[in-house]
Structure formats: structure tokens, C-alpha cells
Amino acid sequence: MDSSPDFTRIVVCDSDTGAVLKQGYAPHPVDRPEKGGRPSDVDPQAWLLSLGEVAGGGLLEGVQAIGVSSQQNALVPLDAQGGTVRPALVGGDKRAQVAAADLVDALGGRRAWAEAVGSVPQAAQPVTKLRWLARTEPDNARRTVSLLQAHDWIVWQLLGRPMRRATDRGGASGTGYWSAATGVYRPDLVELALGHQAALPEVLGPSEPAGTTPEGLLISAGTGETMAAALGLGMGLGDAVVSLGASGSVMAVHPEALVDSTGMITSLADATGMHLPVVTTLNAVRALRGTAELLGVPDLEALSELAMKSTPGAHGLVMLPYLEGERTPNLPHTAGTLAGLRRESMKPEHLARAAFEGMLCGLADALDVLRGRGVEVRRIFLLGPAAELPVVQAAAPALFGVQVVVPQPADYAAIGAARQAAWSLGVSQGTLDPRTPPAWQGAAAQALEPGDELAVGQAVRQQYVSVREQAHPGAFHA
């Protein structure tokens, strides 16, 4: 099961091969804010209602084990009776931006946080939501005695609300109060944020079940969507994912946790016992949409078609796509840059090409942050709707310098949750090693090689780096 911010999807897989046998979908019955967008507060019962709707009609008939993935960073504060103190705090909750800055200062700066838990507080993280709760809703903060995330709460409900509450290391690593490097909670950071201690769920091992329902269904530990998607894609050492959303992210499988004093790397754990260091950029597809609006083209497909009329390097035109500040490099108050304007480069197709190359070069910068810390990257999974665009597929392999794989669209988070469930089931039956997940067939995908364009791509990248260094000298060394 994958409980995203907007819907629940169930994918029923064969436990031996991973073949998808059945699937179903239902939206969450959530009221939208008047001005559009996702709400920041959601009644967790909406997740169960959606789950009940999609599971009806015999979809789970014959199922032996269930895994749950869910939206990350959703905080469910519970009272002494196990009831929700208030609606869950979900999404990229910008209300907590001031709280994040407060927490950074309260512990002594970014380095102190990175060394403590592998990440620097961001507005979306549970630890930051706790600080916001304590400052904004002190009565609710005082009533909060236990903390769960979305997948923890759903698993707990499926098991009938037992005394034992559990999570997994992947979900725990994003809270801001559990360290992937040490494998232990920092309850002092919960107290720093909330004002008092709170009970935290037990962190289970990757193949360890959370329990069994009265009907005999095994429920695995569950995990966050990022970790579940990595498991569903079949990622291993040498693999990275570049995700093209409004913002961008790069994550890779690594055998150990990375402590980054600059805060650019968020050190997450994966769902297999390995680690998922993540580097985020604030500007990815949002830079493309802005360029499309500027040029008066209707959508990203039209922008891609226009960009394909240009050539690599966009006739010397370079865009630094820092339209809303930037996180990698850490330039929160900067603006974008358009450099290399000459009479011959002042054409719509060159600006379109520069926007795509700028987005990809910014993500290549993020990749280099990981490579600079010894993370091996031999293959990149490219995700997001923009990954299907011809100009992205033409430019990405040469700019990233390795094979780029574009998986066929699928709910890889739900498939990863199913793979985790099959793993727990196999271990409980004595047929699988608790250290190795089941060997399912990898994602169907199109593989793109740098080929003869590698030298051209590296020249484009160097052109970008030169402009970046002129505009923001030493940005990656501050």
C-alpha cells in the first residue's frame, strides 16, 4: 500500500517474482484549501477511509502480507489514550520555516545538527513541526505524549492499535531526532523542540515484521515513500536517482551514513540496511515552467520541442536556475542568472535549451556533492514527468556522465512496500535471508548511454560551472 498526500494505491504482487497481479486506487477524501493546493493539516482517518475504499471488492483476497509506504514527514501527535491531539501535520509545511531557524540556533548551528542526526532542520521535518507546535499551539503540545509518522500510524491501525508502536529506520532517519549513523534516537532533541519528552516508536530492522493482524496477515515495518521507491526500483550500490519535480533531488545507495557539516547532504537510511544520502535543489521543473511562460509556449512538451531546435550549449547562453534562492549551493536569498547574451543567442530556442541545461547542470552539481564524499554513481534512474521529454533524454546522459535509465511509469513506492512485505514473510517462513530482500525483476526501463556526446556534455557543464563561479565564487566551498 502506498498512502501518498493525495491517494492510496494498492499493488498486489507475486511474492517470488514481484509480478503485479492486481492493483487499485482511491483518492483521499480531503478538503482542499480555498486557494488550491494541499492542506497542511489532515485528519489521519482520511487515510483509512481511502484505504478501505480501495481495498474493497476482494482486492486483498489471497494476500498473505502487507507493506505500507506513505508520504514522508507527516507527524501524528498522540495523547495519553492514543487519540490524535490534532490533525496530522503533513506536506512541505512552510509555517514551520521560522521554527527551523530557531532549532538550528538552539543547538548551535548547522554543523551541530549534521553531526547529531545527519541533517539540518528544514520546515517539513517532524522535529521542526514539534517546535512549531510548541510555539503556536502550546496546549496541544502539552497533550502530546507520543509521536508517529504516517506509515507508523497506518500500520498501528491495521494491527488493531497494539501497545507496541513501531517504525523503520528509513522513516526514523527523516525525523530530525534519530541518527542513521548511530542508529539511536536523540530524545533530547525532541525535548528541545517540543518542550518535554515524548514516547517514540521502536525502530525495526529492514525485514522485521511489525506484527500480525487478527486475521493472520503479516504486516511489515513499512517505510517512507522515498525508501519504498528505491526498494521498488531495485536500487543497489552504484545506483542513484535524480528526481525532477518542481524542486529536484539526488539520492544514492551508500554503505554508510554521511555526516555533512555544510548541511547540503541529508543522511537518510534506506529500507534494506544501507543508506540513502540525499541532496536537494530548490529549482528544477519550476525553472522550466517559468521559461515556458516567458516564451509563451503552452507546456513542457512544447518547450522541449523548441529546445531541440537549438544545439548543446545553447549558443553560449547559460541559465543558473536559482529562481527561488537555492539550497545546493546554499544561496537562500539569491536569484537566477542568464549569461552569454549575444545577438546570435537571443532566440527562443536557445533560451529554452539553456533552461533545460541549467536544470540538469544544477542537478549535476548535486551529484558532485555526493561523489565528492566518495559515493559511487555508475547508473542514474531519472524520475518525474519531465524525464520523458526528448531534450532531457538527449542531454542528461552526457551532462551526468553515466548511463541514465528512465523507468516505465509505475507506482514504485507501492511495489517497494510489497517487496518489503514479501521479505518479512519469507524470513518468517524461513525461506529468505533477513539480510537480503527477495530478488524481484527490476523496473522495465529505457537505458540511455552518454556515447559520443560525453565530451560535448562535459564542455556544456564546464560552461555552466564557469558562469556559476563568476556569479557565486566559492559557493560550494563556503
N, C-alpha and C positions, 0 to 999 in steps of 0.2 A: 504494500500500500504506500502510495506517496500522497501526503497531505500538503499541497502547496498553498501559497497565500490565497489562491482563487478556486481551487478544485481539489477533489480527491480522485485519484486514479488507482484502480486495482489491476494488476497484471498477474495472471496465474501461469506459472512456468513449470515445465518438467524438471524435477529435482536433479536428474542425472545430466541432461543436456542443456538446460536453460531455454529450450524452445518455448515460445509463448503459445499457450493453449487457449486462453480466454482473456478478455480484458473488458473493463467497464469504467465509466466516467460519470461524475456528477459535480456540478458547481457547488460552492459553499453558499448557504443562504445568509449572506452577509449584506447589510445595508451599506451602500456606498456614500461617501461624503457628498454634500450638495455640489461641491465644485469639481467632483470627479476624483479619480484615484482611489487607492486602497486606504481603508481606515487604519489608524494606529492602534485602536482598541477593538478586540474581538472576543465575544463570548466563546470559550472553548467548546461549548455544546454544539456550536455550528459545525465543528469538525466532525463530531459524532453523527449529527443529522445527515451530513453529506456522505459519511461512511456507510451509514445504514441504507441510504438510498441506492448507492452504487452496488452494495453487497447483496441487495435483494434479488429475487428471481433465480436463486440457485447458483450464483457465480462462484461461491466458495464450496460447492459440493465436491467432495473428494480431496479437499485441501488438508494437508497434514501439519503445515507450519506456516506462520505468518511473520513477515518482517515489516517494519514501519519506518519509512523515511518521512521527513517533514521539513517545512520551512525552518531555516536556522534563525537563532537569536530571539525566538518568541519566548517570552518569560511568563510563566504561570505562577503567581504568588498564591500560596495556600494558607488557610488559617488553621487553628488547632484541631478542628474537626475534619480537615481535608477538603473543605469547600474553597472555592476561588474567592479571594479577597476582593477582587475587582476583575474586569475583563483582562484577558491576556494582552500584554504589550508586545506588538508584533511589528514587522516591517522595518524599513530604514527610518526609524523614528527620529526626525530632526529636532523634536522637542528636547532631546537629551544632549544636544551639542554643547551647551554650557556645562552640563553635568560632566561630560567627558573631559573638558578642560580642567574643571575643578579636581577631578580624580587624578589627572596627570600631575598636577601641582601638589596634591595632598600626599602622594607617595615619593615625591622628589624628582619628578621628571620622566621623560620618555625612556631613558636608559633603565631606570629602576623598574619600570613596568615590564620592559622587554626581558630583563633578567629574571623577574619574578614569575611571569606566566607566559612569556613568549609573544606577547602582543601589547600594543599601546591602546588604551581605551578609545573606542570610536562610539558614535552616537547609538549605533544599532545594538551594541553588545549588552548582554544581560547585566553585567556589573554596572554599566552606565545607567541602565534603566532603573536599577536599585537606587542609585544616587538621586536620580530624578524623582523617584517615588518618595524618598525620604525628605526631599526638599519641597515637593509640590503637594503631596498627599500624605502628610505625617501620620494621620490616623490609620490609613491603610498600611503604611509602613510598619507601624507598631503591631498591627494584627497579623502581619506576615511572619509565619514560623517555619515555613518550608518552601523550597524553590524547585520547580520543574521547568523543563523546556517542552516544546510542543510534542515531540515524539515520545518523551518520557511520560507525559500526561496521557496520551492516547494509549500507550502500552499499559499503563497502570489501570486505565478504564477497561481495556479488553480483558485484563486479568481479574477484574472484579474488585479493584481497589484494595489490594493486599497491604499488610503492614510494611512489607519491603517495597521500597521505591528505588528504581534503578535507572541508569543511563548508560551510555557507551563512551569510550574515550574520545571518539570523534566529536560528538556533541559537547562533551565536557570541555574540550580544548578551545571552544569558541566562547566560553562564558566570561573569560577575564578573571576567573578565580580558580582555575585548575591548570596545572602546568603539564604540557606534553613532554617536557624534558625530564621532569622528576616523577610524573605520574601520580601526583598528590594534589589535593585541594589546598588552597590558601584561605582558610576561614577568616583570617584577619582582614583580608580584602573585602569579604562580604560585610564584615562589621564596619570597615572603613566607609563602604558605600551606603549600607542600609541603616547603620547606627546601632545594630545589635546582631548577634549570631542568628543563623537560620539553619535548619536541617537540610542537608544536601543529599541527593540520591547516590547510591552505591554505583561505582564505575565498574562495569562488567568488562570481561575480556572479549575479543572480537567474535569468538564462536560460542560464547557462553549464553545460554538462554535466560530470558527474564523470568520465565515461568511457563505454566501450562494452564489453559482455561479449564473450567469445569467440564467442558465437552471433550477435553483431551487434545486440543490444539496447542502445539508448542508455539510460543511467542519468543522471537529472538530479541536481542538487546535494542534493536533499532538504531538509527543514526540520523544525522542531518543530511539535507539534500545533496550538498557538495560531496560528502564522503560516499553516499549511496550511488551517486552518478559515476564517481571514479570506479567503484566496485562493479557497477553495471557495464561500464565501458571496457572493463578488463585491463585497467592500467597497471603497469608494473614499473620496476626500476628502469630509468631511461625515458619514461613517458612523461609528457606534460600536457596540460590542457590550456588553451587560450580561449577564453570566453568573450564573445563580442556582444555585450549588452549596451545599454546607454553608457554605462561605465564598462571598463574592461578588467579582466583578471587573468593572472597566470598562476597555475599551481603545478607542482611536480611531485612525483613519488621520490622519497628520500629515506635512507635507513635510519636517520637520526634527527632529533629536533634541532632547529637552528635558532640561536639567540642572536637577534639583530638589534644592536643598541640604537640604530637610527629609527627603528620602528617601521621601516618600509616592508619588512617581511613579517607576516603573521604566521606563527608556528602552530599549525594545526596537526592533529593526529588523524590518521585515516581509519578505515573500518577493517583493516587486516592486521594491524600491529606495526605498520610502518608509519611514516609521517608525510604530511602534505603542506610544505611551506607555500604560502600564497603571497603574491604581490599584486596590488590593485592599482589601476589607473582610474581617475575620475572621468576621463573623456575617451569615449570610443565611438559608438554609433551616434551619440548626441552630436559629435562633430560632423558626421556625415549628414544628419538631418538638417543641421544649421546651414551647411553648404548647399544642400538641395533647395532650401527656402531662398537662400541668397540668389541662386541661379535660376529660380523659377521652374525647377523640374518637379514633377508630381510625387516621386517616390524614390527609394533607394535603387530600384531596378533601373530606372531611367538615369539616375546619377552614375551607376556603373556603366551603362551603355555609353554615356557621354565620356567617361574617363577612359574607356577603351579606345577612343579616337586619339588620345594622347599617347605618349611613349614613356617608358620608365625614366624617372627623373623629372617629368613634367616640364621639360624645357627650362630647368633650373629653378622652378617655383617650389618653395618649401613651406609647409604649414606645420607650425608647432601647435597642436590642437588643445592647448590649455585653456579652453573656453570658460571653465568654471573653477579656475585655480587648478592645481594638480597635487596629487599625493605621491606620485613616482615620476620625477623627483618631488621632494616635499616643498612645494611652492603654493601654499594655500591661497595667496592673495594676488597671484599673477594673472595675466591674460594671454590669449593666444598671440601668435606671431605669424605674419605672412612675409616671407623674404624672397629675394630673387626676382622682383618685378622688373621685367624689361618689356619693350614693345612687343617682341615676338612671343612672350609668355603670357600676355594679357588676353587669354582666350578662355572661354568657359570650360573646354575640355581639359585644359592644363590645371585649372583650379580644382576641378572635380578629381583629377588624378592626384593632385597634391593632398587633397583631403584624405583619400584612401591610404596613400603612402604615409602621411603623417600619423594616422591612427595606428597603422601596423608598425611603424618605427617606434611609436610610443610604447607599444606592447613588446617590441624587441628590446627596448630599454629595460622593461620589467623582467624579461627573460635573462638579460645580462646580470641583473641583481642576483638572481638565483645561481647563475653559472659562476659568478664571482665568489660565491660561497661554496663551491665545489659540487653543485648539483649537476648531475649528468643529464643532458637532454639529447636524445637520439631521434625522437619521434614526437610530433605535436598533434594532438586532437584539436581541431578547430570547431568550436560550437557557436550556436546562435544563428538567427535567420540570415545575418549578413555573411556568414560563412559560405552560403550558397551562391553569392554573387560572382560573376565571371572575373571581374577585376581583382577581387580578393583572392580567388583561387589562382589567378595568374601571378600575383605579386607576392603572396605570403611565403611560398617555399624559398624563394631567393632571398627575401628580406630576413627570414628566420634562420636560413642556412641549413635546414634539415628537412626530412620528409614531413609533409603535412597531410594528415588524414582527416577527411570530412565524413563523419559517420552519417548514415541514413537517419532521418528524424525518427526518434523513438523516446519513450519515457524511461531514460536510463536510470533515473533515481528509483523508480518503482522496480525495475529489473534488478538493480543493486540490492534493494531491500529483499526481494525474493531470493537472490543468491545468498544473502546473509542467513535467511531463514532455512534454506536448503543446507547450508553449512552447519548450523546449530542442530538441525535434525539429523544429519549424517553423523555428527560427533556423538549425539545422544544414542544413536543406534550402533555405534562402534564401527561405522563404515568409512568415516573421513577423519583425517588428521586435524586436531584442533589448531594446528599452526598453518594450515594451507586450505584456502577456500576451494570449493568444487571447480573443476576445470571446465567451465562453460565455454561455448564458442564465442569468440569476440564479436564486437559490433560489426555489422556489414558497413563497409565504408569505401570511399574513393580515395586512393593514395596518390599524392602529388609530389613529385621529386624536384629538387632545385635544378638539376641538369645543367645545361649550358648557360642558364641565366644567372648562375650563382655569382659570377664576377660582376654582372650588371647590378644585381641586387645589393651587393656589398658597396658598390660605388654610390648607389642611391642612399644607402644607410649612412655612408660617410658624409655625404652632402647634408643630410639631416643633422647628424651629430655636430658638424661644424657650425651650423646655424644655432643649434641649441647651446653650444658652448659660448658663442658670441653673445647670445641673448641672456644666458644664465650661467656665467662662468663658475665652474666648481660646484654645480648644483648637486652632483652625485657624490661629492666629497665633503660636504659641509658637516 
